[in-house]
Amino acid sequence: VEDRRIAQVIGLADSVPYNRFDTDSAENRRISITLLTDDAYKKMLDQNRRNFGNPGTQSELDLAPESVF
């Protein structure tokens, strides 16, 4: 998976445990990874540029997600 497709990575062990009776259980140690399609990534770039003062649409640029957040 390309880095630019990863929108979010969240650890879920303490917030949504599978095993509520044994919070240290290995089954609770997991993550959720949210991936973006190309269109969703471009829309996010354009929206962030509008919201944070970068005028114009420049979604053709090959920017890493770190530059957006």
Secondary structure as UniProt FT lines:
FT   HELIX           3..5
FT   STRAND          6..11
FT   TURN            13..15
FT   TURN            23..24
FT   HELIX           26..28
FT   STRAND          31..35
FT   HELIX           38..51
FT   TURN            52..53
FT   TURN            59..60
FT   HELIX           65..67
//
